[in-house]
Structures are given as C-alpha cells and as structure tokens.
C-alpha cells in the first residue's frame, strides 16, 4: 500500500468539538470497514480551516472513494514520497 496525505478544507475545523471529531472518526471507520479493499487511516491533524489526514491505500482513487462515501472533502490527495524526522539525522 502507498501512503497518502489528504488536505480537507472544512471551514471552522479548529472549532470542532471533541464529540464532533469523534463522530467524524466513527463515520470514517465505518467507511473503511465497508470499502472492501485494503485501507488504513493512520492519523489526522486539525489546523485552522483544514484537516490533514494520513491514510494508506492501494490508490488515490481508493482515498477519493473513502471521501465520497464518508461525505468528507478531499481537496488535495498526494502520495507521500518519503518520510523523515529528527531520528533521520546522521550522528
């Protein structure tokens, strides 16, 4: 599977309550369970009027289908080319 970064433009996203985010998570999990293809939601981050999600799927089309079924925007879907962090620095 490939890893994808998804940008979802949701006005007022930073003002969503914990309960509202839980409802979104529940809806997302239900869609993942019903997709019938390998799919994994890794994590999401709320910032300003956007939610950034990291998902693993076989294709960008599967990510778009997840968004369509869940009623979530997927304004940008890009394949993650590589990952790194502080542990990646040469010692």
Secondary structure, 3 states (H helix, E strand, C coil): CEEEEEEEECCCHHHCCHHHHHHHHHHHHHHHHHCCCCEEEEEEEEECCEEEEEEEECCHHHHHHHHHHHCCCCCEEEECCCCCCHHHCCC
